[in-house]
Each structure stands twice: as structure tokens, then as C-alpha cells.
Amino acid sequence: MQYISTRGGAGSLDFEDALFSGYATDGGLLMPETIPALDHVTLQKWSSFSYPELVKQLSSIFIPAELIPRADLNGLIDGAFRRFRHKEVVPLSRLKKDLNILELWHGATFAFKDLALSCTGQFLQYFLKKRKKHVTILVGTSGDTGSSAIESVRGERNMDIFVLLPHGLCSQEQELQMTTVTEENVHVFLADGNSDDIDEPIKELFADEAFARRHHLMSLNSVNWSRILVQMAHHFYAYFQCAPPIDAAPLPVVEIVVPTGGGGNLTAGLIAKKMGLPIELVAAVNSNDIVHRSVQQGDFSVARSRMATLASAMDIQEPYNMERIFWLLSGFDSSLVKRLMEEFYTTKKVKLPEKLQKALSEALRTGSFSDEDILQTMRSCWEENRYLLCPHSAVAVGYHYRHPPSPQLSRCCLAPASPVKFKDAVLKAGLTPEVAPEISALKKMETRSRPLSRDENWTDVLRQEIEAVTRQRSLVLN
């Protein structure tokens, strides 16, 4: 299995090289050269598997045994899920009105990013120890990615992680999960900007090939293929948990509602569907609705103003994984994707070709939800089920309430984060927050971070900080 760029201008890479990459050298995103199809017999066999077993099966398809032998791969994945608080890793809650919620947030930071990043951290360590190599990880976060990435590598001597987050635009709990980590290999920057602003210096540093090569620069955002690979398991597990018996063909269809910001989970779902999983996908977004407008109108354009919402991790106006989605739905048309994405990053405004917009609208249903919609959904779910939602999960459940499924269709809503991380939103909904000791303890801990002001050149600051850390690491190693 080799990996190629969505823009067609980079050579193919194996899984190890893809894992240690950020953007492809031509600016595109890495995708598998081929997407294998699964037959009915395989899906039937997989239907009884646990979530970790599904991750192992999917990983074994996309990671050759020559790179990670199967016994080693299984051990890495078992190790990744050892810290999860629930024995099933991702339990399903079955509530009233045919509402099924797959809880993806039982990891160390109470967010779904822990699922993929815990595995990715294990894969990284496997190769780093074999190669005796050091890497520099560069991550921009709109809320949850940063803390999950930090947890996956904190304290590791062969990795330094630099995390940029928009100061004041994450929840207090999310920010503290990052700024209270004081291990020497963790470097957190509080930027005076939004989640799209912080992506710009990251792209610039990755585009500097000499710098990226010299410092072994890599990403743990869902730019990284490993994240997408593990997230595919959400969709398989959701399907098998919610589908009627799959004894005979044709297999029943399950609709999966995905609250989305950057589009990583959507990409994973579309790949799962191309592999033969009979799912329909819904992209549920907040008021920052570029994905919704792209699907409904072909309007892939940044809005005049980006809104700070209760579902802060989804406050994204430049969902970079749409590049992968365009590639998948255009029939792997790299030249088209290159043209569209270069135009988008230059003008921030693209009208999608009619054929691509039609393919998008056939592949995805969408819904956009305001803060008031989110609060009302949180209240309704509590009143009906005594079940507390985080604002991001409420975006998915809001779609369920707005568009009740037909009796013939099973549906699963993905819940990306725990409400314990969003006390202010829960209070705003007029509900009583749940308290997690791990979250409460953060407020008493020492914090460490570096502010990035508007009048600074963030790219230059990061470049200097990375170079300083590299020099220090070299002195220690030598």
C-alpha cells in the first residue's frame, strides 16, 4: 500500500513516510493509492468485532506487515486503548425516539481525537525507536486536537510538540488541558487569532522543504493520514452496532450523523463507504457553515466573518480535509483538486464545478445549527433522556431532532466530546454540569505557554523556537 498526493505532484510514499509527513511536498494531502473493496463475507465477519479489533483489521489493510508485523501492530493498538475509561472504548447509548449516540470521548482528554492520536502516538514511537530518530510535531488546534496530541507524546525524549491554539476561543477546560502540561517536550502558544489564522504559519513552515527536512517536521492534525485511518473504525463500529442483522444481501443501510469542522471524520466515512460499508453520511455543522454551503450550493468560500460558537472545536472556515473529499468524489482527479485548492487558498472563494457539487450533494446530507439550536437540543435531550450532551454532540443530535429518521432507516449520531469539558455551555442551557475530577484538578495546576500577539510574525517566532529547541536537543544527545 502506497500513498500519493491529492494534487498529483509528489511521489508515492509508504506508510512510515506518510506517518512522518505533514502536507505532501506539492501542498496536497496524502491518500492511499488504492482503496480496497470489502465483500459481504468480510463485513459479516467483522460485525461481531470489538472496536479495537476493527482498528486492528483496518490498520492491517493500510499498514503492510513488512513495516509493522501483525503481532507488533496488535500490541501497539492494545497499548493505545489501555488508558480508556470504558471497557468497550466507544459505547453506544440507545435513547428515546430512535436516538443512538456513539460516545467517542472516553479517552484521556474526553475527546474523540484520543482514539486516533493514541494509536498514532504508538505508531510513531515504534518507528522512532527503531530508527533512533527525533521529530518535531507542529499542530494547530481549534479545541481538542492539541490536548489529545500532547497526551499522545508528552514526556517522550524523541519528540517535541509545538501547539498553537486561539486564545480565548476554546473552552477554559480545553485550554487548561494544554497549558497545564509542563513536560520539556511540550511547547504551547496562545495566539491572538482564530483557528484558521493559526493554520497559516503551519502551512508556511511545511512549505519550506529545507526547514521541514532539517527539523523532521510532521503534523498530528487530521492532515496526517494515520488520523483518518483510525477514524474509519468509528463508522464501521457505528454501522455494526446500529444495523439490523446483516445475514443476507443487500445489506441494510445505516445513516451516520457526523458533527464536523475540519472534515476528517467525514473523509474517514467516505473512504469506509468506498470500501463497501453501506452507510449514508450527514455533515452537521455549526454557524460556520462552509461545508454545508459547499454541498448545498457549490459555494466553497470563506464567509465574511467567522463566528465564535458554543461548538468551538468546529469553528473552522477552511476545512482542509475537503481537499481529500473533492479528490474522492471527483474520481481521483488530481489536476482538478490542485486547481480548486490553489484558487481557494489564494482567493478564499471557489465555485465548485457542477459535476463535483452534484457528487457532493449525492454523497452527503447536511445541516447547519446556530448556538440557540445547540442549546435547545441540549435541553431537549436532557428532558427526554436525562442525557447530557456537549455542544458539538448537540449539533449531530440537533439534526436527528430536525429530521427524524424513517422507520426503515437506522441512524447513529457521533458524539465527539464529553460535556465535562464545556461547563459554560451546559450552564447556558440551564442544565447542571457534570464534574470530572481530572478536569477540576486542572484549575489548581501550574500553567505554561507563550503568547503570540497580532503584531508578531508567527512563522518567524515558530521558526526561531523550533531551531532553539533543536540546538538544545543536539547538545543533550551529543
C-alpha positions in Angstrom: 0.0 0.0 0.0 1.5 3.3 -1.1 0.3 6.9 -0.5 0.0 9.7 -3.1 -0.9 13.4 -3.0 -4.3 14.6 -3.8 -2.6 17.1 -6.1 -0.7 14.6 -8.1 2.7 16.3 -7.9 4.5 14.2 -5.3 6.0 10.7 -5.5 4.4 7.8 -3.7 5.3 7.1 0.0 4.9 4.0 2.2 3.0 4.2 5.5 6.1 5.1 7.5 6.9 8.0 5.4 3.3 9.1 5.2 3.1 8.9 9.0 6.1 11.2 9.4 4.8 13.7 6.8 2.5 16.7 7.1 1.3 18.1 3.8 2.7 16.4 0.7 5.6 18.2 -1.0 3.2 19.6 -3.6 1.0 21.1 -0.9 -1.7 18.3 -1.2 -2.8 15.7 1.3 -1.8 12.1 1.3 -4.3 9.4 0.4 -3.9 5.6 -0.3 -3.1 4.9 -3.9 -5.9 2.3 -3.9 -9.0 1.8 -1.8 -9.8 -1.9 -1.4 -13.3 -3.2 -1.5 -14.7 -5.4 1.3 -17.1 -8.2 0.4 -20.2 -9.3 2.2 -18.4 -12.2 3.9 -15.8 -9.9 5.4 -18.4 -7.4 6.6 -20.4 -10.2 8.2 -17.3 -11.5 9.9 -16.4 -8.0 11.2 -19.9 -7.4 12.5 -19.1 -9.2 15.8 -15.7 -7.5 16.4 -15.0 -5.1 19.2 -13.9 -1.5 18.4 -10.2 -2.3 19.0 -10.5 -5.4 16.8 -11.9 -3.2 14.0 -9.0 -0.8 14.3 -6.6 -3.7 14.0 -8.3 -5.1 10.9 -8.4 -1.7 9.2 -4.8 -0.9 10.1 -3.6 -4.3 8.8 -5.1 -3.3 5.4 -3.4 0.0 5.1 -0.1 -0.8 7.0 1.9 -3.5 5.3 3.2 -6.3 7.6 6.7 -5.7 6.3 6.6 -2.3 8.1 4.8 -3.4 11.3 4.4 -7.1 11.8 0.9 -8.1 12.8 1.8 -9.2 16.3 3.5 -5.8 16.9 0.6 -3.9 15.3 -1.9 -5.6 17.6 0.2 -4.9 20.6 0.5 -1.2 19.7 -3.2 -0.8 19.3 -3.9 -2.7 22.5 -1.5 -0.3 24.2 -3.2 2.7 22.7 -6.6 1.9 24.2 -5.3 0.8 27.6 -6.0 4.2 29.2 -9.6 4.5 28.0 -12.1 4.7 30.8 -14.8 2.4 29.2 -14.3 -1.3 28.6 -15.9 -1.0 25.2 -13.8 2.1 24.3 -16.7 3.6 22.4 -20.0 2.6 24.0 -23.4 3.2 22.3 -26.2 4.9 24.2 -29.7 4.0 22.9 -32.1 6.7 23.8 -35.8 7.6 23.1 -37.1 8.5 19.6 -34.6 6.1 18.0 -31.7 8.3 19.0 -28.4 6.3 19.0 -25.3 8.1 20.3 -21.8 6.6 19.8 -19.7 8.1 22.6 -16.2 8.7 21.2 -14.9 10.6 24.2 -13.7 8.1 26.8 -10.0 8.7 26.4 -7.5 10.8 28.4 -8.8 14.2 27.2 -12.5 13.4 27.0 -12.5 13.9 23.2 -12.7 11.7 20.1 -9.3 12.8 18.9 -7.8 10.5 21.7 -8.9 7.5 19.7 -6.8 8.1 16.6 -4.0 10.0 18.3 -3.4 7.3 20.9 -2.8 4.9 18.1 -0.8 7.4 16.0 1.5 8.0 19.0 2.1 4.3 19.3 3.0 4.0 15.6 5.4 7.0 15.9 7.2 5.5 18.9 7.5 2.2 17.1 9.4 3.7 14.2 11.3 6.3 16.2 12.8 3.7 18.5 13.8 1.5 15.5 15.4 4.5 13.6 16.8 6.3 16.7 15.3 9.5 15.3 13.9 12.8 16.7 10.9 14.6 15.2 9.3 18.0 15.6 5.5 17.9 15.7 3.6 21.0 14.7 -0.1 21.2 15.5 -2.8 23.9 15.1 -5.9 23.2 17.2 -9.4 24.7 17.4 -10.1 22.9 20.7 -9.5 19.2 21.1 -6.7 18.1 18.7 -4.0 19.9 20.7 -4.7 18.3 24.1 -5.0 14.8 22.5 -1.8 15.2 20.5 0.0 16.4 23.7 -1.2 13.4 25.7 0.0 11.0 23.0 3.6 12.3 23.1 4.1 14.1 26.4 7.4 13.3 28.1 8.8 11.4 25.1 12.5 12.3 24.5 12.4 11.7 20.8 9.6 14.1 20.1 9.0 17.8 20.6 5.5 19.1 20.0 4.6 22.7 19.2 0.9 23.5 19.6 -0.9 26.7 18.5 -4.4 27.5 19.9 -6.6 30.5 19.5 -6.5 32.2 23.0 -10.0 32.7 24.5 -11.8 30.8 21.7 -11.5 27.3 23.2 -13.4 26.5 26.4 -11.4 27.1 29.6 -11.2 23.4 30.2 -9.8 22.7 26.7 -7.2 25.5 27.1 -6.1 24.2 30.5 -5.7 20.7 29.2 -2.9 22.1 27.1 -1.3 24.9 29.2 -1.0 22.7 32.3 1.3 20.2 30.6 4.8 21.2 31.7 7.0 18.4 30.3 10.0 19.8 28.5 9.0 18.4 25.1 5.7 20.3 25.1 5.5 23.9 23.7 2.2 25.7 23.8 1.4 29.0 22.1 -1.7 31.1 22.8 -2.4 33.0 19.6 -4.3 36.2 19.3 -6.4 35.0 16.3 -8.8 32.3 15.3 -8.4 28.6 14.3 -7.9 29.5 10.6 -5.3 32.1 11.4 -3.1 29.6 13.2 -3.1 27.3 10.2 -1.2 29.9 8.1 2.2 29.8 9.8 2.0 26.0 10.0 1.5 25.8 6.2 4.4 28.2 5.6 6.8 26.1 7.7 5.8 22.8 6.0 6.1 24.6 2.6 9.8 25.4 3.5 11.1 22.0 2.4 14.6 22.5 3.7 13.4 23.6 7.1 10.9 20.8 7.3 13.5 18.3 6.4 16.2 19.7 8.7 13.9 19.6 11.7 12.0 16.4 10.8 8.8 18.4 10.8 5.5 16.5 11.0 1.8 17.1 11.8 -0.7 15.4 14.1 -3.7 17.3 12.8 -6.0 15.3 10.6 -3.7 16.3 7.8 -1.9 13.1 9.0 -3.2 10.0 7.2 -2.9 7.9 10.3 -5.6 10.0 11.9 -8.0 9.3 9.1 -7.2 5.6 9.0 -8.1 5.1 12.7 -11.2 7.3 12.5 -12.6 4.9 9.8 -13.3 2.5 12.6 -15.9 4.8 14.1 -18.0 4.3 11.0 -17.7 0.5 10.9 -18.4 0.2 14.6 -21.4 2.6 14.4 -22.7 0.6 11.4 -22.4 -2.8 13.1 -23.9 -1.5 16.4 -27.0 0.0 14.7 -27.7 -2.1 11.6 -30.4 -4.8 11.6 -29.0 -8.3 11.1 -26.7 -8.4 8.1 -27.2 -12.1 7.2 -28.4 -11.6 3.6 -27.7 -9.2 0.7 -28.4 -6.4 0.1 -27.0 -5.2 3.4 -29.2 -2.7 5.3 -28.2 1.0 5.3 -27.3 3.0 8.4 -27.2 6.8 8.4 -24.3 8.3 10.4 -24.5 11.9 11.5 -21.1 13.5 11.8 -20.6 16.8 13.6 -17.7 18.3 11.6 -15.3 21.2 11.4 -12.1 20.2 9.5 -13.8 17.3 7.8 -11.5 14.5 9.0 -14.3 12.2 10.2 -16.3 12.9 7.0 -13.3 11.8 5.0 -13.0 8.6 7.0 -16.6 7.9 6.5 -16.5 8.4 2.7 -13.5 6.0 2.5 -15.4 3.4 4.6 -18.3 3.8 2.2 -16.0 3.4 -0.9 -14.7 0.2 0.8 -18.3 -1.2 0.7 -19.7 -0.2 4.1 -23.4 0.6 3.4 -23.7 3.9 5.1 -25.2 7.3 4.3 -23.4 10.3 5.8 -24.7 13.6 7.2 -22.4 16.5 7.8 -23.7 18.5 10.7 -22.1 21.9 11.2 -22.5 25.0 13.4 -22.9 28.6 12.1 -19.5 28.4 10.4 -21.2 26.5 7.6 -18.7 26.3 4.7 -19.2 22.5 4.4 -23.0 23.0 4.3 -22.8 25.7 1.6 -20.4 23.6 -0.4 -22.7 20.7 -0.5 -26.0 22.6 -1.0 -24.8 25.4 -3.3 -21.3 24.5 -4.5 -20.1 27.6 -2.6 -16.7 26.6 -1.2 -15.9 30.1 0.2 -14.8 31.6 3.4 -17.7 33.6 5.0 -17.3 37.3 5.5 -17.0 36.7 9.3 -16.1 33.7 11.3 -18.4 33.2 14.3 -17.2 32.1 17.7 -19.8 29.5 18.7 -20.5 27.2 21.6 -19.2 24.3 19.5 -15.8 25.9 19.4 -13.8 23.0 18.0 -15.9 23.2 14.8 -15.3 27.0 14.3 -13.4 26.4 11.1 -13.8 28.3 7.8 -11.0 26.4 5.9 -11.8 22.7 6.3 -8.6 21.3 4.8 -10.0 17.7 4.6 -12.4 18.9 1.9 -9.4 18.5 -0.4 -9.5 14.8 0.3 -13.3 14.7 -0.2 -13.0 16.5 -3.5 -10.4 14.0 -4.6 -12.5 11.0 -3.6 -15.7 12.4 -5.3 -14.1 13.6 -8.4 -12.8 10.2 -9.3 -9.3 11.0 -8.0 -8.9 14.0 -10.4 -5.7 15.4 -9.0 -5.4 18.2 -11.6 -8.9 19.5 -10.7 -8.2 19.3 -7.0 -4.9 21.2 -7.4 -6.7 24.0 -9.4 -9.5 24.3 -6.9 -7.4 24.3 -3.8 -4.8 26.7 -5.1 -7.6 29.0 -6.1 -9.3 28.6 -2.7 -6.1 29.4 -0.7 -5.4 32.4 -2.9 -8.9 34.0 -3.2 -10.7 32.2 -0.3 -13.6 31.8 -2.7 -14.4 28.9 -5.1 -17.5 28.0 -7.1 -17.3 24.2 -7.4 -17.8 22.6 -10.8 -21.4 21.4 -11.3 -20.3 17.8 -11.6 -18.4 17.9 -8.4 -21.1 19.7 -6.5 -23.6 17.1 -7.7 -21.4 14.3 -6.5 -21.0 16.1 -3.1 -24.8 16.5 -2.7 -25.3 12.8 -3.5 -22.7 11.7 -1.0 -23.6 14.0 1.9 -26.7 15.4 3.5 -26.0 18.5 5.6 -27.5 20.7 8.3 -26.3 23.9 10.0 -27.1 24.7 13.6 -27.0 28.0 15.5 -26.0 28.4 19.1 -29.7 28.6 20.0 -30.3 25.4 18.2 -27.5 23.8 20.1 -28.8 25.0 23.5 -32.3 23.8 22.7 -31.0 20.4 21.6 -29.1 20.1 24.9 -32.2 20.9 26.9 -34.5 18.6 24.9 -32.1 15.6 25.2 -31.8 16.1 28.9 -35.6 16.5 29.4 -36.3 13.4 27.3 -33.5 11.1 28.4 -31.6 12.7 31.3 -28.6 12.6 29.0 -26.2 15.5 28.9 -24.7 16.5 25.5 -21.6 18.6 24.8 -22.4 21.4 22.3 -20.6 19.5 19.5 -22.6 16.4 20.0 -25.7 18.6 20.2 -25.0 19.6 16.6 -25.4 16.0 15.5 -28.4 15.3 17.7 -30.0 18.6 16.5 -30.0 17.1 13.0 -31.8 14.0 14.4 -34.5 16.1 16.0 -34.9 18.3 13.0 -35.0 15.4 10.6 -36.5 12.3 12.3 -35.4 9.1 10.6 -37.9 6.9 8.7 -38.9 3.7 10.4 -36.9 1.8 7.8 -33.6 3.7 8.4 -31.3 3.2 11.4 -29.3 6.2 12.4 -26.3 6.8 14.6 -25.1 10.2 15.9 -21.4 10.6 16.7 -20.6 12.3 20.0 -17.1 13.8 19.7 -16.6 15.2 23.2 -17.8 14.9 26.8 -19.9 17.6 28.3 -17.5 17.8 31.2 -15.2 20.0 29.0 -18.0 22.5 28.3 -19.3 23.7 31.7 -20.2 27.2 30.4 -22.3 25.8 27.6 -24.1 23.4 29.9 -24.9 26.3 32.3 -26.0 28.4 29.4 -28.5 25.7 28.5 -29.9 25.9 32.1 -28.5 22.5 33.0 -26.3 21.2 35.8 -22.7 20.4 34.6 -21.2 17.0 35.3 -17.9 17.2 37.2 -14.9 15.1 36.3 -12.0 15.1 38.9 -9.5 15.1 36.1 -11.0 18.4 34.8 -11.5 20.0 38.2 -7.8 19.4 39.1 -6.6 21.5 36.1 -7.6 24.7 37.7 -5.1 24.2 40.6 -2.2 23.3 38.3 0.7 25.4 37.1 0.4 26.6 33.6 3.0 27.3 30.9 2.5 28.9 27.5 3.9 31.6 25.1 1.6 34.3 23.8 1.6 35.2 20.1 0.4 38.8 19.5 -1.1 40.2 16.3 2.0 42.4 15.7 4.4 39.4 15.6 5.3 37.3 12.6 4.1 33.9 13.9 6.0 32.0 11.3 9.3 33.6 12.3 8.6 33.1 16.0 7.9 29.4 15.5 10.9 29.0 13.3 13.2 30.5 15.9 11.6 28.5 18.8 12.0 25.2 16.8 15.6 26.0 15.9 16.4 26.8 19.6 14.9 23.5 20.8 16.7 21.5 18.1 20.0 23.1 19.1 19.3 22.2 22.8 18.4 18.6 21.9 21.5 18.3 19.8 23.7 19.4 22.8 22.0 16.8 25.0 22.3 14.0 22.5 26.0 14.8 21.8 
